[in-house]
């Protein structure tokens, strides 16, 4: 009889110890509910940018995913300070800082004529996402190419979109095409200049004139001409 009592007592102690170790009080099962960490849904996009020009290197691009309705430039309106720097020197920091970015990146290398570069961005899941891309045509005074507020919200996983981006004139620097004012390899001149001496608004670029066309002081030749888009943008939703 004493042996049975002792066994019962030992079992009771063991159960109590187990409940206590699990944080319980022995009254309601002794287990506290556990909470799984919340995993926020994400969307991932890959971008392939192709330079379609003959002799116009493109500056390392700025890519920004943001909420739809945020416009980085408009034809007929003055260029922002960040866009001015990007269009005249290829600098992306100020341009990206001006946006309300949900995700962004700045390229690190030129995209040479006929070549491409690929990038990836991940952003919180939402249905009102848009993309803004911009890069300078570096053998120009202030030409740039890209897309502003291009909607990504309706894309499903595996879907791709493609567009040939137009070429714009930032309207911040006169298109003199002179050796001292073009920063690209055709001249190696000055980049950004704080003085605005052009029309003062963004417009579709009319193209360069070049020395071959009779502009004697131009650092450019017929190879630098353009009359179409400069940047083919392919975007694919991967998640």
HELIX and SHEET records of a PDB file:
HELIX    1   1 UNK A    2  UNK A   21  1                                  20    
HELIX    2   2 UNK A   81  UNK A   89  1                                   9    
HELIX    3   3 UNK A   93  UNK A   98  1                                   6    
HELIX    4   4 UNK A  211  UNK A  213  5                                   3    
HELIX    5   5 UNK A  222  UNK A  224  5                                   3    
SHEET    1   A 4 UNK A 116  UNK A 124  0                                        
SHEET    2   A 4 UNK A  42  UNK A  51 -1                                        
SHEET    3   A 4 UNK A 231  UNK A 237 -1                                        
SHEET    4   A 4 UNK A 160  UNK A 165 -1                                        
SHEET    1   B 6 UNK A 101  UNK A 106  0                                        
SHEET    2   B 6 UNK A  62  UNK A  67 -1                                        
SHEET    3   B 6 UNK A 129  UNK A 136 -1                                        
SHEET    4   B 6 UNK A 143  UNK A 151 -1                                        
SHEET    5   B 6 UNK A 167  UNK A 169 -1                                        
SHEET    6   B 6 UNK A 203  UNK A 204 -1                                        
END                                                                             
